[in-house]
Amino acid sequence: MAAQSTPEELRYTEDHEWVAERDEGVVRVGITEYAQDQLGDVVFVDLPEAGAEVAAGDTVGEVESTKSVSEIYAPLDGEIIAVNDAVTATPELINGDPYGEGWLVELRVADPATLEGLLDAEAYQRLTGS
């Protein structure tokens, strides 16, 4: 199996989501390359409506693959301000480009300082053994 990509500039959760800071207080969220590799071919994505208030750990959607269904969790408290409609129309974007075109939601974070509580790339690599 090829080595997994874990971009250094991102933060990660133990639930295999990545978090990228976009603007002050706004982050983009997706699932990691490791997660999409474990899932296999993604065939369906269900995302929340923009405007939804979420708390860290809340289920905000799901990704269905040929192998299983996996829930997507909010990595931080905040408000969903955008969803990636392209990924609901073309779920395989997650497999092809999990850190780019395969992003899932954008979140206005209630407290930007909580971003520091997420895993850095090195800690995530230890978690996944990659």
The first five atom37 places (N, CA, C, CB, O) and aatype in JSON, in Angstrom:
{
  "aatype": [12, 0, 0, 5, 15, 16, 14, 6, 6, 10, 1, 18, 16, 6, 3, 8, 6, 17, 19, 0, 6, 1, 3, 6, 7, 19, 19, 1, 19, 7, 9, 16, 6, 18, 0, 5, 3, 5, 10, 7, 3, 19, 19, 13, 19, 3, 10, 14, 6, 0, 7, 0, 6, 19, 0, 0, 7, 3, 16, 19, 7, 6, 19, 6, 15, 16, 11, 15, 19, 15, 6, 9, 18, 0, 14, 10, 3, 7, 6, 9, 9, 0, 19, 2, 3, 0, 19, 16, 0, 16, 14, 6, 10, 9, 2, 7, 3, 14, 18, 7, 6, 7, 17, 10, 19, 6, 10, 1, 19, 0, 3, 14, 0, 16, 10, 6, 7, 10, 10, 3, 0, 6, 0, 18, 5, 1, 10, 16, 7, 15],
  "atom_mask": [
    [1, 1, 1, 1, 1],
    [1, 1, 1, 1, 1],
    [1, 1, 1, 1, 1],
    [1, 1, 1, 1, 1],
    [1, 1, 1, 1, 1],
    [1, 1, 1, 1, 1],
    [1, 1, 1, 1, 1],
    [1, 1, 1, 1, 1],
    [1, 1, 1, 1, 1],
    [1, 1, 1, 1, 1],
    [1, 1, 1, 1, 1],
    [1, 1, 1, 1, 1],
    [1, 1, 1, 1, 1],
    [1, 1, 1, 1, 1],
    [1, 1, 1, 1, 1],
    [1, 1, 1, 1, 1],
    [1, 1, 1, 1, 1],
    [1, 1, 1, 1, 1],
    [1, 1, 1, 1, 1],
    [1, 1, 1, 1, 1],
    [1, 1, 1, 1, 1],
    [1, 1, 1, 1, 1],
    [1, 1, 1, 1, 1],
    [1, 1, 1, 1, 1],
    [1, 1, 1, 0, 1],
    [1, 1, 1, 1, 1],
    [1, 1, 1, 1, 1],
    [1, 1, 1, 1, 1],
    [1, 1, 1, 1, 1],
    [1, 1, 1, 0, 1],
    [1, 1, 1, 1, 1],
    [1, 1, 1, 1, 1],
    [1, 1, 1, 1, 1],
    [1, 1, 1, 1, 1],
    [1, 1, 1, 1, 1],
    [1, 1, 1, 1, 1],
    [1, 1, 1, 1, 1],
    [1, 1, 1, 1, 1],
    [1, 1, 1, 1, 1],
    [1, 1, 1, 0, 1],
    [1, 1, 1, 1, 1],
    [1, 1, 1, 1, 1],
    [1, 1, 1, 1, 1],
    [1, 1, 1, 1, 1],
    [1, 1, 1, 1, 1],
    [1, 1, 1, 1, 1],
    [1, 1, 1, 1, 1],
    [1, 1, 1, 1, 1],
    [1, 1, 1, 1, 1],
    [1, 1, 1, 1, 1],
    [1, 1, 1, 0, 1],
    [1, 1, 1, 1, 1],
    [1, 1, 1, 1, 1],
    [1, 1, 1, 1, 1],
    [1, 1, 1, 1, 1],
    [1, 1, 1, 1, 1],
    [1, 1, 1, 0, 1],
    [1, 1, 1, 1, 1],
    [1, 1, 1, 1, 1],
    [1, 1, 1, 1, 1],
    [1, 1, 1, 0, 1],
    [1, 1, 1, 1, 1],
    [1, 1, 1, 1, 1],
    [1, 1, 1, 1, 1],
    [1, 1, 1, 1, 1],
    [1, 1, 1, 1, 1],
    [1, 1, 1, 1, 1],
    [1, 1, 1, 1, 1],
    [1, 1, 1, 1, 1],
    [1, 1, 1, 1, 1],
    [1, 1, 1, 1, 1],
    [1, 1, 1, 1, 1],
    [1, 1, 1, 1, 1],
    [1, 1, 1, 1, 1],
    [1, 1, 1, 1, 1],
    [1, 1, 1, 1, 1],
    [1, 1, 1, 1, 1],
    [1, 1, 1, 0, 1],
    [1, 1, 1, 1, 1],
    [1, 1, 1, 1, 1],
    [1, 1, 1, 1, 1],
    [1, 1, 1, 1, 1],
    [1, 1, 1, 1, 1],
    [1, 1, 1, 1, 1],
    [1, 1, 1, 1, 1],
    [1, 1, 1, 1, 1],
    [1, 1, 1, 1, 1],
    [1, 1, 1, 1, 1],
    [1, 1, 1, 1, 1],
    [1, 1, 1, 1, 1],
    [1, 1, 1, 1, 1],
    [1, 1, 1, 1, 1],
    [1, 1, 1, 1, 1],
    [1, 1, 1, 1, 1],
    [1, 1, 1, 1, 1],
    [1, 1, 1, 0, 1],
    [1, 1, 1, 1, 1],
    [1, 1, 1, 1, 1],
    [1, 1, 1, 1, 1],
    [1, 1, 1, 0, 1],
    [1, 1, 1, 1, 1],
    [1, 1, 1, 0, 1],
    [1, 1, 1, 1, 1],
    [1, 1, 1, 1, 1],
    [1, 1, 1, 1, 1],
    [1, 1, 1, 1, 1],
    [1, 1, 1, 1, 1],
    [1, 1, 1, 1, 1],
    [1, 1, 1, 1, 1],
    [1, 1, 1, 1, 1],
    [1, 1, 1, 1, 1],
    [1, 1, 1, 1, 1],
    [1, 1, 1, 1, 1],
    [1, 1, 1, 1, 1],
    [1, 1, 1, 1, 1],
    [1, 1, 1, 1, 1],
    [1, 1, 1, 0, 1],
    [1, 1, 1, 1, 1],
    [1, 1, 1, 1, 1],
    [1, 1, 1, 1, 1],
    [1, 1, 1, 1, 1],
    [1, 1, 1, 1, 1],
    [1, 1, 1, 1, 1],
    [1, 1, 1, 1, 1],
    [1, 1, 1, 1, 1],
    [1, 1, 1, 1, 1],
    [1, 1, 1, 1, 1],
    [1, 1, 1, 1, 1],
    [1, 1, 1, 0, 1],
    [1, 1, 1, 1, 1]
  ],
  "atom_positions": [
    [[0.85, -1.19, 0.0], [0.0, 0.0, 0.0], [0.89, 1.25, 0.0], [-0.96, 0.0, 1.23], [1.87, 1.3, 0.74]],
    [[0.56, 2.22, -0.79], [1.34, 3.45, -0.88], [1.21, 4.27, 0.4], [0.89, 4.28, -2.09], [0.21, 4.18, 1.11]],
    [[2.24, 5.06, 0.68], [2.21, 5.93, 1.85], [1.08, 6.95, 1.7], [3.58, 6.64, 2.06], [0.84, 7.46, 0.6]],
    [[0.41, 7.24, 2.8], [-0.69, 8.19, 2.77], [-0.14, 9.62, 2.79], [-1.65, 7.96, 3.97], [0.9, 9.89, 3.39]],
    [[-0.83, 10.51, 2.15], [-0.5, 11.92, 2.17], [-1.15, 12.57, 3.39], [-0.95, 12.62, 0.85], [-2.34, 12.4, 3.64]],
    [[-0.34, 13.32, 4.16], [-0.85, 14.04, 5.32], [-0.29, 15.46, 5.26], [-0.45, 13.31, 6.67], [0.76, 15.73, 5.85]],
    [[-0.97, 16.37, 4.56], [-0.45, 17.73, 4.42], [-0.16, 18.38, 5.78], [-1.44, 18.59, 3.64], [-1.0, 18.36, 6.69]],
    [[1.04, 18.95, 5.9], [1.52, 19.54, 7.15], [0.69, 20.74, 7.61], [2.97, 19.97, 6.99], [0.56, 20.98, 8.81]],
    [[0.11, 21.49, 6.65], [-0.58, 22.74, 7.01], [-1.98, 22.51, 7.57], [-0.67, 23.63, 5.81], [-2.61, 23.45, 8.06]],
    [[-2.47, 21.29, 7.51], [-3.83, 21.0, 7.98], [-3.82, 20.52, 9.43], [-4.48, 19.95, 7.09], [-2.78, 20.14, 9.97]],
    [[-5.0, 20.56, 10.04], [-5.24, 19.94, 11.35], [-6.14, 18.74, 11.11], [-5.9, 20.96, 12.37], [-6.8, 18.65, 10.08]],
    [[-6.15, 17.8, 12.06], [-6.86, 16.54, 11.88], [-7.63, 16.16, 13.13], [-5.89, 15.44, 11.5], [-7.32, 16.62, 14.23]],
    [[-8.65, 15.3, 12.94], [-9.4, 14.78, 14.08], [-9.14, 13.27, 14.18], [-10.93, 15.08, 13.94], [-8.67, 12.66, 13.22]],
    [[-9.44, 12.71, 15.32], [-9.31, 11.27, 15.49], [-10.36, 10.51, 14.67], [-9.43, 10.9, 16.96], [-10.26, 9.29, 14.51]],
    [[-11.36, 11.23, 14.16], [-12.39, 10.64, 13.3], [-12.01, 10.73, 11.82], [-13.74, 11.33, 13.53], [-12.85, 10.48, 10.95]],
    [[-10.76, 11.09, 11.53], [-10.2, 11.1, 10.17], [-10.76, 12.2, 9.28], [-10.45, 9.77, 9.51], [-10.95, 12.02, 8.08]],
    [[-11.01, 13.35, 9.89], [-11.35, 14.54, 9.12], [-10.17, 15.49, 9.13], [-12.63, 15.23, 9.68], [-9.39, 15.53, 10.09]],
    [[-10.05, 16.26, 8.06], [-9.03, 17.3, 8.03], [-9.73, 18.65, 8.13], [-8.17, 17.22, 6.73], [-10.89, 18.8, 7.76]],
    [[-8.99, 19.63, 8.65], [-9.52, 20.98, 8.85], [-8.48, 21.97, 8.33], [-9.87, 21.24, 10.36], [-7.33, 21.94, 8.76]],
    [[-8.88, 22.82, 7.41], [-7.99, 23.83, 6.84], [-8.54, 25.21, 7.17], [-7.83, 23.65, 5.3], [-9.71, 25.5, 6.9]],
    [[-7.7, 26.06, 7.74], [-8.13, 27.43, 8.02], [-8.19, 28.2, 6.71], [-7.17, 28.13, 9.05], [-7.2, 28.23, 5.97]],
    [[-9.33, 28.81, 6.41], [-9.53, 29.54, 5.16], [-9.35, 31.04, 5.39], [-10.94, 29.26, 4.57], [-8.51, 31.68, 4.75]],
    [[-10.12, 31.57, 6.29], [-10.07, 32.98, 6.68], [-10.14, 32.98, 8.19], [-11.25, 33.84, 6.02], [-10.34, 31.93, 8.8]],
    [[-9.97, 34.11, 8.8], [-10.08, 34.19, 10.26], [-11.43, 33.65, 10.71], [-9.89, 35.65, 10.76], [-12.47, 34.21, 10.38]],
    [[-11.39, 32.55, 11.46], [-12.62, 31.99, 12.0], [-13.4, 31.09, 11.06], [0.0, 0.0, 0.0], [-14.46, 30.59, 11.44]],
    [[-12.92, 30.88, 9.83], [-13.61, 30.01, 8.87], [-12.67, 28.87, 8.48], [-14.07, 30.81, 7.61], [-11.52, 29.09, 8.12]],
    [[-13.2, 27.64, 8.55], [-12.41, 26.47, 8.17], [-13.14, 25.65, 7.12], [-12.1, 25.61, 9.4], [-14.37, 25.69, 7.02]],
    [[-12.38, 24.91, 6.35], [-12.92, 23.95, 5.38], [-12.63, 22.57, 5.94], [-12.29, 24.14, 3.92], [-11.56, 22.33, 6.5]],
    [[-13.6, 21.65, 5.79], [-13.5, 20.32, 6.39], [-13.7, 19.26, 5.31], [-14.55, 20.15, 7.52], [-14.51, 19.42, 4.4]],
    [[-12.94, 18.18, 5.42], [-13.1, 17.04, 4.52], [-12.65, 15.79, 5.24], [0.0, 0.0, 0.0], [-12.29, 15.83, 6.42]],
    [[-12.67, 14.66, 4.53], [-12.13, 13.44, 5.13], [-10.73, 13.2, 4.56], [-13.07, 12.22, 4.87], [-10.44, 13.58, 3.43]],
    [[-9.91, 12.57, 5.34], [-8.51, 12.4, 4.98], [-8.33, 11.35, 3.88], [-7.71, 12.01, 6.2], [-9.22, 10.56, 3.58]],
    [[-7.14, 11.37, 3.3], [-6.8, 10.35, 2.31], [-6.87, 8.96, 2.94], [-5.39, 10.61, 1.73], [-7.33, 8.01, 2.32]],
    [[-6.4, 8.87, 4.19], [-6.47, 7.59, 4.91], [-7.92, 7.1, 4.98], [-5.87, 7.74, 6.33], [-8.2, 5.94, 4.71]],
    [[-8.84, 8.01, 5.35], [-10.25, 7.64, 5.49], [-10.85, 7.19, 4.17], [-11.05, 8.81, 6.05], [-11.53, 6.17, 4.11]],
    [[-10.6, 7.94, 3.1], [-11.19, 7.57, 1.82], [-10.59, 6.26, 1.33], [-10.97, 8.68, 0.77], [-11.27, 5.48, 0.65]],
    [[-9.32, 6.0, 1.65], [-8.69, 4.75, 1.26], [-9.34, 3.57, 2.0], [-7.18, 4.79, 1.55], [-9.56, 2.51, 1.41]],
    [[-9.65, 3.77, 3.29], [-10.3, 2.73, 4.07], [-11.73, 2.47, 3.58], [-10.32, 3.12, 5.55], [-12.21, 1.34, 3.58]],
    [[-12.41, 3.54, 3.15], [-13.78, 3.41, 2.68], [-13.89, 2.69, 1.33], [-14.42, 4.78, 2.56], [-14.82, 1.93, 1.1]],
    [[-12.94, 2.94, 0.47], [-13.05, 2.43, -0.9], [-13.8, 3.43, -1.76], [0.0, 0.0, 0.0], [-13.84, 4.62, -1.45]],
    [[-14.4, 2.96, -2.84], [-15.07, 3.85, -3.8], [-16.29, 4.52, -3.17], [-15.48, 3.08, -5.06], [-17.25, 3.85, -2.79]],
    [[-16.23, 5.85, -3.06], [-17.34, 6.62, -2.5], [-18.44, 6.75, -3.55], [-16.86, 8.02, -2.0], [-18.18, 7.17, -4.69]],
    [[-19.67, 6.4, -3.16], [-20.79, 6.41, -4.11], [-21.91, 7.37, -3.73], [-21.36, 5.02, -4.23], [-22.78, 7.66, -4.55]],
    [[-21.9, 7.88, -2.49], [-22.96, 8.78, -2.05], [-22.45, 9.63, -0.89], [-24.23, 7.98, -1.63], [-21.75, 9.15, -0.01]],
    [[-22.83, 10.91, -0.91], [-22.47, 11.83, 0.17], [-23.71, 12.61, 0.57], [-21.32, 12.79, -0.26], [-24.4, 13.17, -0.28]],
    [[-23.99, 12.65, 1.87], [-25.1, 13.42, 2.41], [-24.52, 14.51, 3.3], [-26.11, 12.5, 3.21], [-23.8, 14.21, 4.26]],
    [[-24.82, 15.76, 2.99], [-24.27, 16.89, 3.74], [-25.41, 17.73, 4.33], [-23.37, 17.78, 2.84], [-26.54, 17.67, 3.85]],
    [[-25.1, 18.51, 5.39], [-26.14, 19.35, 6.01], [-26.45, 20.57, 5.16], [-25.69, 19.79, 7.41], [-25.78, 20.86, 4.17]],
    [[-27.48, 21.27, 5.56], [-27.81, 22.55, 4.92], [-26.89, 23.64, 5.47], [-29.3, 22.92, 5.15], [-26.53, 23.6, 6.65]],
    [[-26.53, 24.6, 4.63], [-25.81, 25.78, 5.12], [-26.71, 26.49, 6.13], [-25.41, 26.74, 3.93], [-27.93, 26.54, 5.97]],
    [[-26.1, 27.03, 7.17], [-26.85, 27.71, 8.22], [-27.05, 26.86, 9.46], [0.0, 0.0, 0.0], [-27.45, 27.38, 10.5]],
    [[-26.76, 25.58, 9.38], [-26.93, 24.69, 10.53], [-25.88, 25.0, 11.6], [-26.82, 23.21, 10.1], [-24.69, 25.13, 11.31]],
    [[-26.34, 25.11, 12.84], [-25.44, 25.28, 13.98], [-25.03, 23.9, 14.44], [-26.12, 26.1, 15.15], [-25.87, 23.01, 14.58]],
    [[-23.73, 23.71, 14.68], [-23.23, 22.39, 15.09], [-22.3, 22.52, 16.29], [-22.5, 21.7, 13.91], [-21.68, 23.55, 16.52]],
    [[-22.23, 21.45, 17.04], [-21.28, 21.36, 18.15], [-20.24, 20.3, 17.77], [-22.0, 21.0, 19.51], [-20.55, 19.35, 17.05]],
    [[-19.03, 20.46, 18.26], [-17.98, 19.49, 18.0], [-18.49, 18.09, 18.35], [-16.69, 19.82, 18.81], [-19.02, 17.87, 19.43]],
    [[-18.31, 17.16, 17.42], [-18.75, 15.79, 17.64], [-20.13, 15.48, 17.08], [0.0, 0.0, 0.0], [-20.5, 14.31, 16.96]],
    [[-20.92, 16.52, 16.73], [-22.23, 16.29, 16.12], [-22.06, 15.62, 14.75], [-23.01, 17.62, 15.98], [-21.11, 15.91, 14.03]],
    [[-22.98, 14.73, 14.41], [-23.0, 14.15, 13.07], [-23.53, 15.21, 12.11], [-23.87, 12.85, 13.02], [-24.6, 15.77, 12.34]],
    [[-22.78, 15.48, 11.05], [-23.19, 16.51, 10.09], [-23.41, 15.94, 8.69], [-22.15, 17.61, 10.04], [-23.69, 16.69, 7.75]],
    [[-23.29, 14.64, 8.56], [-23.52, 14.03, 7.26], [-22.97, 12.63, 7.24], [0.0, 0.0, 0.0], [-22.55, 12.09, 8.26]],
    [[-22.99, 12.03, 6.03], [-22.4, 10.71, 5.92], [-21.85, 10.49, 4.52], [-23.43, 9.63, 6.25], [-22.27, 11.11, 3.54]],
    [[-20.88, 9.59, 4.49], [-20.24, 9.19, 3.25], [-20.49, 7.69, 3.09], [-18.69, 9.53, 3.24], [-20.19, 6.91, 3.99]],
    [[-21.06, 7.31, 1.95], [-21.34, 5.89, 1.7], [-20.41, 5.41, 0.59], [-22.85, 5.68, 1.29], [-20.23, 6.07, -0.43]],
    [[-19.82, 4.25, 0.83], [-18.93, 3.67, -0.18], [-19.43, 2.28, -0.53], [-17.47, 3.61, 0.34], [-20.44, 1.81, -0.02]],
    [[-18.7, 1.63, -1.43], [-19.05, 0.27, -1.8], [-18.83, -0.68, -0.63], [-18.23, -0.18, -3.01], [-19.36, -1.8, -0.64]],
    [[-18.06, -0.26, 0.39], [-17.77, -1.1, 1.55], [-18.65, -0.81, 2.76], [-16.33, -0.95, 1.93], [-19.08, -1.73, 3.45]],
    [[-18.93, 0.47, 3.02], [-19.63, 0.82, 4.26], [-20.2, 2.24, 4.21], [-18.69, 0.69, 5.45], [-20.04, 2.96, 3.22]],
    [[-20.87, 2.61, 5.29], [-21.36, 3.97, 5.48], [-20.61, 4.55, 6.68], [-22.93, 4.01, 5.7], [-20.5, 3.89, 7.71]],
    [[-20.11, 5.75, 6.54], [-19.35, 6.38, 7.61], [-19.92, 7.77, 7.89], [-17.84, 6.47, 7.24], [-20.18, 8.54, 6.97]],
    [[-20.12, 8.08, 9.17], [-20.64, 9.39, 9.53], [-19.52, 10.44, 9.47], [-21.28, 9.36, 10.94], [-18.35, 10.14, 9.67]],
    [[-19.94, 11.66, 9.2], [-19.04, 12.81, 9.21], [-19.39, 13.62, 10.45], [-19.16, 13.68, 7.88], [-20.56, 13.9, 10.7]],
    [[-18.38, 13.99, 11.21], [-18.61, 14.72, 12.47], [-18.07, 16.14, 12.37], [-17.94, 13.98, 13.64], [-17.07, 16.4, 11.7]],
    [[-18.75, 17.06, 13.05], [-18.24, 18.43, 13.15], [-16.97, 18.41, 13.99], [-19.32, 19.39, 13.77], [-16.98, 17.9, 15.11]],
    [[-15.87, 18.95, 13.47], [-14.63, 18.94, 14.24], [-14.6, 20.01, 15.33], [-13.46, 19.13, 13.31], [-13.85, 19.9, 16.3]],
    [[-15.43, 21.04, 15.18], [-15.44, 22.18, 16.09], [-16.87, 22.73, 16.2], [-14.46, 23.3, 15.6], [-17.72, 22.43, 15.36]],
    [[-17.13, 23.52, 17.23], [-18.41, 24.21, 17.35], [-18.49, 25.33, 16.32], [-18.61, 24.77, 18.8], [-17.49, 26.0, 16.06]],
    [[-19.66, 25.54, 15.73], [-19.81, 26.65, 14.81], [-21.04, 26.53, 13.94], [0.0, 0.0, 0.0], [-21.99, 25.82, 14.27]],
    [[-21.01, 27.26, 12.82], [-22.12, 27.29, 11.88], [-21.63, 26.84, 10.51], [-22.75, 28.7, 11.8], [-20.61, 27.32, 10.02]],
    [[-22.36, 25.92, 9.88], [-22.06, 25.51, 8.52], [-22.4, 26.69, 7.62], [-22.87, 24.2, 8.1], [-23.55, 27.13, 7.57]],
    [[-21.41, 27.21, 6.9], [-21.68, 28.37, 6.04], [-21.66, 28.01, 4.56], [-20.67, 29.47, 6.31], [-22.12, 28.78, 3.72]],
    [[-21.11, 26.82, 4.22], [-21.1, 26.38, 2.83], [-20.98, 24.86, 2.79], [-19.94, 27.04, 2.03], [-20.36, 24.25, 3.65]],
    [[-21.59, 24.27, 1.77], [-21.43, 22.84, 1.52], [-20.95, 22.67, 0.09], [-22.78, 22.05, 1.77], [-21.25, 23.48, -0.78]],
    [[-20.2, 21.61, -0.15], [-19.66, 21.35, -1.47], [-20.68, 20.54, -2.28], [-18.3, 20.6, -1.38], [-20.71, 19.31, -2.22]],
    [[-21.5, 21.26, -3.04], [-22.51, 20.6, -3.87], [-21.88, 19.7, -4.93], [-23.4, 21.64, -4.54], [-22.49, 18.72, -5.35]],
    [[-20.67, 20.02, -5.36], [-19.99, 19.21, -6.37], [-19.75, 17.79, -5.87], [-18.66, 19.86, -6.77], [-19.83, 16.84, -6.64]],
    [[-19.47, 17.65, -4.57], [-19.18, 16.33, -4.02], [-20.46, 15.51, -3.83], [-18.43, 16.48, -2.68], [-20.42, 14.28, -3.86]],
    [[-21.59, 16.17, -3.64], [-22.84, 15.41, -3.56], [-23.25, 14.93, -4.96], [-23.98, 16.27, -2.92], [-23.82, 13.86, -5.11]],
    [[-22.95, 15.72, -5.98], [-23.26, 15.34, -7.36], [-22.25, 14.33, -7.91], [-23.29, 16.59, -8.25], [-22.6, 13.47, -8.72]],
    [[-21.0, 14.44, -7.46], [-19.91, 13.59, -7.95], [-19.1, 13.08, -6.76], [-18.99, 14.37, -8.94], [-18.0, 13.57, -6.52]],
    [[-19.62, 12.1, -6.02], [-18.98, 11.64, -4.78], [-17.55, 11.15, -4.95], [-19.79, 10.55, -4.18], [-16.75, 11.22, -4.01]],
    [[-17.22, 10.65, -6.14], [-15.87, 10.13, -6.35], [-14.78, 11.21, -6.27], [-15.79, 9.45, -7.68], [-13.6, 10.88, -6.25]],
    [[-15.17, 12.49, -6.21], [-14.19, 13.56, -5.98], [-13.43, 13.31, -4.68], [-14.89, 14.94, -5.93], [-12.26, 13.66, -4.56]],
    [[-14.1, 12.7, -3.7], [-13.45, 12.41, -2.42], [-12.3, 11.44, -2.63], [-14.46, 11.83, -1.41], [-11.24, 11.61, -2.03]],
    [[-12.49, 10.44, -3.47], [-11.41, 9.48, -3.74], [-10.28, 10.11, -4.54], [-11.96, 8.27, -4.47], [-9.11, 9.86, -4.28]],
    [[-10.64, 10.92, -5.51], [-9.64, 11.48, -6.41], [-8.86, 12.64, -5.84], [0.0, 0.0, 0.0], [-7.69, 12.82, -6.18]],
    [[-9.47, 13.43, -4.97], [-8.83, 14.65, -4.46], [-9.38, 15.0, -3.09], [-9.03, 15.84, -5.44], [-10.06, 16.01, -2.93]],
    [[-9.08, 14.15, -2.06], [-9.7, 14.36, -0.75], [-9.33, 15.7, -0.09], [-9.32, 13.25, 0.17], [-10.12, 16.22, 0.7]],
    [[-8.16, 16.25, -0.41], [-7.74, 17.51, 0.21], [-8.02, 18.73, -0.66], [-6.26, 17.46, 0.52], [-7.71, 19.86, -0.27]],
    [[-8.61, 18.52, -1.82], [-8.89, 19.62, -2.72], [-10.36, 19.67, -3.08], [0.0, 0.0, 0.0], [-11.19, 20.1, -2.29]],
    [[-10.68, 19.2, -4.31], [-12.06, 19.24, -4.8], [-13.02, 18.39, -3.97], [-12.1, 18.77, -6.24], [-14.23, 18.58, -4.06]],
    [[-12.5, 17.47, -3.17], [-13.34, 16.59, -2.37], [-13.69, 17.11, -0.98], [0.0, 0.0, 0.0], [-14.12, 16.34, -0.13]],
    [[-13.5, 18.42, -0.74], [-13.88, 18.99, 0.56], [-15.39, 18.84, 0.77], [-13.46, 20.5, 0.66], [-16.14, 18.65, -0.19]],
    [[-15.82, 18.92, 2.04], [-17.23, 18.68, 2.35], [-17.99, 19.93, 2.76], [-17.32, 17.66, 3.44], [-18.97, 20.28, 2.12]],
    [[-17.55, 20.6, 3.83], [-18.27, 21.77, 4.34], [-17.29, 22.86, 4.76], [-19.17, 21.38, 5.53], [-16.11, 22.6, 5.01]],
    [[-17.8, 24.08, 4.83], [-17.08, 25.18, 5.46], [-17.84, 25.58, 6.71], [-16.9, 26.4, 4.48], [-19.07, 25.6, 6.72]],
    [[-17.09, 25.88, 7.74], [-17.64, 26.12, 9.06], [-17.1, 27.44, 9.61], [-17.3, 24.95, 10.01], [-15.89, 27.67, 9.61]],
    [[-18.01, 28.31, 10.1], [-17.58, 29.5, 10.84], [-17.46, 29.05, 12.28], [-18.59, 30.74, 10.68], [-18.45, 28.72, 12.93]],
    [[-16.24, 29.03, 12.77], [-15.93, 28.45, 14.07], [-16.32, 29.42, 15.19], [-14.44, 28.1, 14.16], [-16.03, 30.61, 15.12]],
    [[-16.98, 28.88, 16.22], [-17.4, 29.7, 17.36], [-16.19, 30.29, 18.08], [-18.25, 28.88, 18.34], [-16.22, 31.46, 18.48]],
    [[-15.12, 29.5, 18.26], [-13.91, 29.96, 18.94], [-12.69, 29.47, 18.15], [-13.86, 29.44, 20.41], [-12.3, 28.31, 18.28]],
    [[-12.08, 30.36, 17.33], [-10.95, 29.94, 16.5], [-9.78, 29.33, 17.28], [-10.45, 31.13, 15.72], [-9.0, 28.57, 16.72]],
    [[-9.66, 29.64, 18.55], [-8.58, 29.07, 19.36], [-8.71, 27.56, 19.5], [-8.55, 29.73, 20.74], [-7.73, 26.87, 19.76]],
    [[-9.95, 27.03, 19.33], [-10.15, 25.58, 19.48], [-9.48, 24.78, 18.36], [-11.64, 25.26, 19.51], [-9.27, 23.57, 18.49]],
    [[-9.13, 25.45, 17.27], [-8.42, 24.81, 16.17], [-7.09, 24.21, 16.67], [-8.15, 25.81, 15.03], [-6.66, 23.16, 16.19]],
    [[-6.48, 24.88, 17.61], [-5.2, 24.41, 18.16], [-5.34, 23.09, 18.92], [-4.62, 25.47, 19.08], [-4.35, 22.4, 19.13]],
    [[-6.56, 22.74, 19.32], [-6.78, 21.49, 20.04], [-6.84, 20.26, 19.15], [0.0, 0.0, 0.0], [-6.87, 19.14, 19.64]],
    [[-6.87, 20.47, 17.83], [-6.91, 19.34, 16.89], [-5.5, 18.79, 16.68], [-7.53, 19.77, 15.54], [-4.51, 19.43, 17.05]],
    [[-5.42, 17.61, 16.09], [-4.13, 16.97, 15.85], [-3.36, 17.69, 14.75], [-4.33, 15.5, 15.49], [-3.94, 18.16, 13.77]],
    [[-2.03, 17.76, 14.91], [-1.21, 18.23, 13.79], [-0.89, 17.01, 12.92], [0.11, 18.94, 14.31], [-1.24, 15.89, 13.26]],
    [[-0.21, 17.25, 11.79], [0.06, 16.16, 10.83], [0.84, 15.02, 11.48], [0.82, 16.7, 9.62], [0.55, 13.85, 11.23]],
    [[1.84, 15.35, 12.29], [2.66, 14.33, 12.92], [1.83, 13.45, 13.86], [3.81, 14.98, 13.69], [1.97, 12.22, 13.86]],
    [[0.98, 14.07, 14.66], [0.13, 13.31, 15.58], [-0.87, 12.44, 14.81], [-0.63, 14.27, 16.53], [-1.15, 11.31, 15.21]],
    [[-1.4, 12.96, 13.69], [-2.33, 12.18, 12.88], [-1.62, 10.98, 12.25], [-2.97, 13.06, 11.79], [-2.19, 9.89, 12.17]],
    [[-0.41, 11.18, 11.81], [0.35, 10.07, 11.22], [0.6, 8.98, 12.26], [1.7, 10.57, 10.65], [0.55, 7.8, 11.94]],
    [[0.87, 9.38, 13.5], [1.03, 8.38, 14.57], [-0.28, 7.63, 14.79], [1.5, 9.07, 15.89], [-0.27, 6.41, 14.98]],
    [[-1.4, 8.35, 14.77], [-2.71, 7.73, 14.96], [-2.99, 6.66, 13.9], [-3.81, 8.79, 14.93], [-3.51, 5.58, 14.22]],
    [[-2.65, 6.95, 12.66], [-2.96, 6.04, 11.56], [-1.84, 5.05, 11.28], [-3.26, 6.83, 10.31], [-2.02, 4.12, 10.48]],
    [[-0.71, 5.23, 11.92], [0.43, 4.34, 11.68], [1.03, 4.52, 10.3], [0.0, 0.0, 0.0], [1.64, 3.6, 9.75]],
    [[0.83, 5.73, 9.73], [1.38, 5.98, 8.38], [2.56, 6.92, 8.42], [0.32, 6.53, 7.46], [3.14, 7.23, 7.38]]
  ]
}
